[in-house]
């Protein structure tokens, strides 16, 4: 799905003050895309601020050592965040993923833009640049730079490489194609060292995170004749291990390493007693449909939703929804394309 980026050239040229935002609990694709886009705009002489609904997770601090990404309501007020000519949202197009920032978007007089690769979206009143076949929003930032003749620099390379590498599962998901590797190679030529990036992302776990993972894996259950694996995390687990919510990243994917498992989910009890669900599939089972039925959304093979608690009631509800989706789909084996 090739994007016509020319309308973005006019939007960028028409403004001087830019605000960039992404979804709550930003991952490396969200934060990396924001940082790469911010640097691109600044290379054109624009003034840029990154304003997110959540603080950046500690394990991504190496991407943003100067804390450029501001948390709305803490580091910047909604009024100040509204002071912009253009507001660009990256890696989401959903109101529910933009708490607090959604108020800015609804009230700002700035022109609004969405750059995203997720199929689930709302009408944000924005000019939309979306390609659901793209493996990462970081890829889209590289594409727009090429299409508009904007130069990628060494400083932009690290955040964009992290965006692409993480959302392709370190290039192992089936959404990865030859173009993905070409983008990665170009960023490496600009100075990225993949072994250092991998170490920062996946070899800096705390002991608390390892203990939490042990707890989570010890309670994995199978359903649907072994086609579905699932597990859960309670608030008590965080208290007993000393782990933080960001330590839950990637844990759901471990369920997919079990022989015969085609789909998986993890339930994570939140401090407000709601329950966050991450849904995964590595076959033709469409978990985005399940997520949308539950009020969430995402990719066909990687989606999420937030449900009311308690945990003991939320898990059976999602288990039933996932089981119904699996039962409607013939058993198969296919490579993963989680994003």
N, C-alpha and C positions, 0 to 999 in steps of 0.2 A: 504494500500500500504506500506508494510514493507520495510524499508530502510536497505541496507547492509552498515553498518558504518565502516567496517574494512578498506576500502581504506583510510578513514580519519586518522586512526591511523598512517599509514605510512607517510601521508602528514604532520601531526603534528610533528612526530618524526624527520622528515627531516629538519625542520626549527627552528630557534630561534627567529627571529624578525617577529611579526605578526601585520597586520593592519586589523581592522574590520570596515565595513561600512554598512550602511542601506540606506533606501530611504529618499528623501527630506521630510521635515516636519514630522520627526519621531514621531510615536505614541508610546504607552507603550509597545506594542509587539516588535517593532523595537528596541527601546532603552533598554528595559528589556532583550531582547535576547542578544544584544551586551554586556551588562554589565555582564550577567551571563556567556556568553562564554569567555569574557576577564578574569574573575576570575577563570574559569576552566583552561584556558591556563596558567595563572600565577601560579596556584597550581602545574603545571607540570614544572615550572621553566622557562617559556617562557616570552619574553618581548612583551608587547601588547600596541598598541595605537588604539583608536577609532576615526575614521575620517569620518565625515558625510558631505553631501552637504548643510545641514541646521543646524542652532543652535537648541538645544533642547528647547522645549516649556517650559515656566515658570512653568506651573502646574505640570511638571514632575521633577522639581528641586529636590524634595525629594528623587528621585531615584538616582540622580547623584549630590550629594551636593558638591563634589570636582571638578566638571566640567571636568570629564575625557573625555567626548565626545567633540571633537574638530571640529570646522567648517573650512572646507578647504578654503584657500584663506584669512582667517582672523586669525585663531589660528595656522595654519600650512600651509606651502607652498606645492604645488603639488610635487615639487622635494623631499621634506622631506617625504611626504606621500608615495612616490614611493620606499623609502628605506626600503624594507621588503623582507623576504624570502617567506612569504605566505600572501595573501590578501583574507580575507573571507568576502563575502557579505551575510548578513542575512535579511530575510523578504522581499526580492525582487529579481527578476532576469531580470529586465527590464532596458535598457539603459536610457529611458526617465525619469525614477525615480532616476537617479544617476547623475544629472547635476554637472559638475566640477569634481566629483569623477570619472566619466566615462573616462576623459582624463588620469587619473592616471592608471585606469584599462587597457586602451588600450596600454599604453606605458611601464608599469612596467615589469620587468623581474621576478617578484614574481610568484609563483604558485597561481592559482586562484581557489577559492572554492565558491559555492553557497549553502546556507542552507535556504530552503524556503517552503512555503505551498500554494503559489498562482499558479493558472493554467496558467496565462499569463506570458510569459517569452521570452527572447531573448538569442542568443548564445553569452555569455560573454567570451567564451574561457576558461571556468572553469570546474572543476569536480563538478558535480551537485548532491546534496542530497535533493530530493524534495518528499514531500508527500502531495498531494492536499486534502487528507482526514483529515489531522491533523488540529485541531481547532486553533492552534497558533504555531508560530515559537518557542515560549517558550517551548512548549511541545516537539518539536524536539530536543532542547538543553538538556532537561531532558532525552530523549530517547538515545541520543548519549552518554551521560555520563554513563548511565546504560550499554549500549552495549559495551563500551570500558573500563569499570571498573574504571571510574573516579568518585571520591566522590563529591557529592553535599554538600555544607557547609551552615552554617547559613547566611553568607554574600551573598551568591548567591541566597538564598531563596526569598528575597524581590523582586528583579527585575524580577525573573522568575515567581513568583506568579502574579505580576502585568501584565506581558506579557500574561499569560494564562487567568486571570480573565477578562481583558478588551476585548480581542479578542473573548471571548465566551459570551460577553454581561453579565458579572457576572454570567456565567454558565447557561444562559437561552436559548441560541441558540441551534438549533438541531444538530450542529456539536459537541456539548458536549456529551461525552459518559462516561462510567464507568471509563475508563482509565484516563480521564481528572480529575475526582474527586480524583482518587488515587494519581495522581501527585500533585494536590492541597493539599491533606491531608498530604503528605510527607513534602511539603514545610511549612505547618503550624506546623508540628512536629519539624521542624528546627527553628521555632521561629516567623514566620509571624503571625501577628494579623490582620485578615481580616477586622474587624471593623475600625481599624486605616487606613488600605489601602483604604477602601471605602471612609472614611472621607477625606483623602488627594486627592482622585481622583474626587469625586463628591459633596463634601460639602465645597468647598473652592472658590466658584464662586465670582467674583467681582460684584459690583452693575452695572458696565458697561455691563457685560455679561448678566445679567438679563434683562437690558433694551434692549439690542440687541435681545435677545430671544423673548421679547414681540413684537418687530417690525417684526421679522421674522414670528412669529405665526399669527400675525394679517393679513398677506397677503397670507396665505396658500390658494391655489386654488385646486379644484378637476377637474379631466378630466376622460375620458373613463368610463362614467357612474358611477363615484365614485371609480373606481378601482385604480386610480393614484392620488397621492397628490404631490404638488410641491410648492416651494417657492424660494425666492432669496434674496441676500444681495448685496447692492451697496456700492461703496466706501463712498458715502455720509452717509450711515448708520453707518459706522465705525467712521466717523468724528463727527456725531451728538451724538453718545452714548459714545464715548471714548473707545470702545471695540477694541480688537486686533484680528488678524486672528485666533489665537489659540482658541478664544472664540466661534468659529463656530463649534467646535468638538461636535459630537453627536446630533446637532440640526436636521439633516435630519431624524434621527430615530423617532423623535416625530411625523412626518407625518404618520408613520405606526401605531400610536396608534388610528387613526381615524377609526371608524367603516366602514367596507367595503373596506378600502384601502389595496391593495395588493403590490403596488410598490410606490416608492417615489423618488424625486430628489431635490437637492438644488443647486442653482447656486450662486457662490460667485465671485464677481468682484475683480480682483487682482490689485495691484498697477501698474503693467505694462499694464493694460487695458485688459489683457486676462481674461477668465472666467473659473473658476474651477467648475466642476460638480461632485457631489457625488451621485451615483445611488444606490438604495436599492430595494430589493425584499424579500417578505416573502412567496412566493409561487414558482411554477415551472417556472415563467418568468425568463429568463436568462439575467441578466443585464450585465454580462461580455461580451456577444456578442454585445450588444448595445455599450458598452464602446470601444470595439475593433474597431467597425465601425467608431467611432469618434476619433480614434487615441490613446485611453487609454487602460485600462485593469483592471484585478483584479479577484475577486471571482465571482462565479455564482450568488450570492445574495448580493454582496457588491463590487462595482467597481467605477472607476472614470475616468475622462478625462479632458483635458485642451483644450479649444477652443478659437479661436480668438474672440475679442469683436467686437462691443459693446454688452453689456448685452441684449439690446432689440432685437438683431438679433440672439444671441446665444441661448437664452431660447426657442424660437419657434423651432429651429432646433432640440434640444434635446427632446422637447415635442413631436414632430412628430415621432422621432425615438423610444421613449418609447411607444407611442401610438401604433405604428405598432407592436412592440414586444408583447404588451398586447393583441391586437386584434387577434394575432395568437395563443394565449394561452387561453384555457377554464378557466372561472372563477372558483376559488377554494379557499380553506382556508387551510393553513399549517403553522406549527411553523417556526419561523425565525431562520436562521443560518448565520446572518451577522457576518463578521469578519473584 
